[in-house]
Every structure is written in structure tokens, then in C-alpha cells.
Amino acid sequence: MKLQEGPILYRASFLLPISSAPFEEGALLVDDGRILAVDCFDKLTVAHPGVTVVDFGDALLLPPMVNAHTHLELSSFDEWSATAGEPDSPHEFVDWILWLVRVRRSVSEEQFHDSLAKGLNTSLRTGTGAIGDILTTLSAAPAYRKSPLRGRIFAEVLGHDPAVAEKRLTAISDTLLNDSRSALDWGLSPHAPYTLSAAVLDQVFAFARGLSLQCTMHLAESTAETRFLHNGSGAIADKLYAYARWDPTANPPPGCSPVAALCRQGRLRRGDLVVHGVQVDAADIDLLKQSGCSVVLCPRSNATLNVGKAPVAAYLKAGVPLALGTDSLASSQSLSVWDELAFAYDWFAGAGKPCEWLAMATLGGAKALGMQDRMGKLEPGLEASFQVVTLPDMPCLNALEETLCASGQDVKVTHLYLAAENVMPGN
């Protein structure tokens, strides 16, 4: 779509910049894909007489949602699990991982490609403008080329054999070199500290440093993980390692928490992402703060797998940057960050103000993906990236932020603009 020449004024009943408080009768002045001004509609029309106006009426204009952790290639997982004869998700963490692996092995590469395309499209429809997506099936990468979504693709690595890991990293390198048509950047995802040996972890992080790739890692998600890293025992050793034919004695546990194992070895760098961060104590939180990493919360997935609640209040008090992610449809009910936000706001009742939760869902995710200078807030100089939403009953200004946090599926996203282009499917 060719952008209209000349400035355009986008107006709605409410405007929420995220970096400042919401206000009524707000407007964005946009030209050449960027925001020129954010102010009251009346002021901007006086300052710019004759400007083209797009009036969204009784609606709210705010930055797009950022899904900082998801697995979009699993967007058809319910269908696959039913076809595989395993429709019911286990509720114990390691059993769930084994279920996921079994179902994945029944799926073709073409199905992963189509599932990824489906997830990208669904993300747009729910007001998501940027993603931190884990890609396991490298052959599905062409699906990203047709999507306007911003963010980062994190190519996943796991395993214990350095030779196998080297082949995987070579394949990832080749994929990066051949992919220049996607709107997304690339990163690396060493899966978790219990699915990579110490040697492979160092190998993967060295590869990331060499190519200046941001890393994201599932970390401190469950008590099973914590127990295994402390003493090498429990369900991960007894079930997961037995299934994968990994020798738990060949890779001695570090004898400390998952966070300490990654931070004290200097593997995680400033700007990397930690996903989940549920099973942490005060010392772990301090290490994460010092590391300069963001923590991506996935509360619906955590509730489904019964792994506990992340200490959100402690994270906020310590100043650890937080973002939201939906995780995959293998452990969550939807790919909507609006749904994730509503669940989190209720589940963590009292931990965080409405404005802090809305920031996690937008600017926090943009910061986590290194995009805060492009999107995540509505300020002059940034890309004109925003969503337009309505509610069954628009609240008064004083109740706006709290209502948005609690509304979930009641939020209707009518338009999604990325760099001033309406990318909502069907428009």
C-alpha cells in the first residue's frame, strides 16, 4: 500500500501515549510514516489548518501490543494434538514437555510453515505490532517475509552434543544470510539450561556474540528445573533425559539456581531476554537487575503448567524491566496480548498499577526487543505505529487504564498501523 502524501491527523476520543498519561480528544499528526506531534485534536487542527483528518470516533488510540515471547509455528497445535491422538495437555511440567515433543514429531515442515503464517495473521488481528518469536523449524522462515510484523525471530538451539550444535548453528547462519526480505530482525534462543550441556551453552553464546545476536532463554520456569540444576535429580533427569537419551552424569549440575548458572558465568548479556523467571529469589532478582536483561512474563502458560507465579512486585521494586508474552498455543488459550494482560492484571492483583501493566504490554516489550526508539510509545520522531481499539462501553478518563487492563476479549481492535500503514488483515 502506498502511503498518502502529506501530513494526516489521526483523531480518537482517547489517546494513550504510554510514556505519559491518557487524555481525551487526542490526535497524532503523522507524515512520511513518522509521528510529528501528539496533542489535543483542537490544538493540532489550529496549528495545521487544512490537514487531512482521519477520525476514529469513540475509540482509543495507543501503541501496538508487543508479544515479547511466543512460538507462532505452534499456532495449529490443538489440531495436531487431536490428530496425533493426544488432545489433552498434561499439567505437570516435564510431562507437558514430552507431550509437546511427541506431537511435534508428527507434524510436517509444510504444516509448520502454514501454522506460522496463521499465527502471524492472528497476531495482527489482535493488535500486536511486534513479536519475539521462537523459531525451531528453520524451513518455515519464509512465512515471515509476507508479514509486516516488527520484532525479532529467535532461532532455537538445544542439545548436548557440540558437533550437532555446530551443524545447527551453521544452518542458522545460512538462514540469516539468505533472509533479507523480512521486516523482522534475527536473534538466537538457547532453549533452557537443562536442555543444553555446559559446552553447548558456551558454544551458542559465543556464536551469538560473534554475530551480535540478541539471545532469549526459558529460565527459572519450574521447580523441576531448579531441582535439576541444584543436584541433577527429579523429573528432568528421570523422564526428560531418559526420553532424549542424554546422560545426566555427563554434564554435572552447577549446584545453584538457574539464574545464577547463567548470570555468574557471564553468559547472559545486557539486552538479552529471560523468559518466565518464576522460580527466583531475592539474590536471583538482584543478578537479573545487574545483568541488564528484561524478563518476559507469560502468566497464562505458567498457570496452565502449574509452575507458580513470578514475583512481579519484587521485580518492579528492583527495577527489572518487564514485558509480556503469550507463549505458544500449546500452553495458552490465545495469541492475544490483550488476553494475557487481563489475566495477569487479575492473577497478580495489587502487584503493579494499571499504567505499569499497559507499559509492559507495549513499551516494555519494545524495550525488550531493542525497539524502543521505533515503537512502544506515541512520541514525535517515532514510527507512526499504533492500534485503534473500542470497548462495549467506553469508560471515563479516570477509569480508562484500569478498564483496559481488565477487558481482555472485550477489546476490539479495529485498526493496526505500522509506520503509518494500516496492516490489519482484511482492510
Buried (B, 14 or more C-beta within 10 A) or exposed (E): EEBEEEBBBBBBBBBBBBBEEBBEBBBBBBBEBBBBBBBBBEEBBEEBEEBEBBEBEEBBBBBBBBBBBBBBBBBBBBBBBEBBEBEEBBEBBBBBBBBBEBBBEEBEEEBBBBBBBBBBBBBBBBBBBBBBBBBBBBEBBBBBEEBBBBBBBBBBBBBBEBEEBEEBBEBBBEBBEEBEEBBBBBBBBBBBBBBBBBEBBBBBBEBBEEEEBBBBBBBBBBBBBBBBBBEBEBBBBBBBBEEBEBEBEEBEBBEBBBBBBBBBEEBBBEBBBBBBBBBBBEEBBBBBBEBEBBBBBBBBBBBBBEBBBBBBEBBBEEEBBBBBBBBBBBBBEBBBBBBBBBBBBEBBEEBBEBBBBBBBBBBBBBBBBBBBEBBBBBBEEBBBBBBBBBBEEBBEEEEBBBBBBBBBEBBBBBBBBBBBBBBBEEE
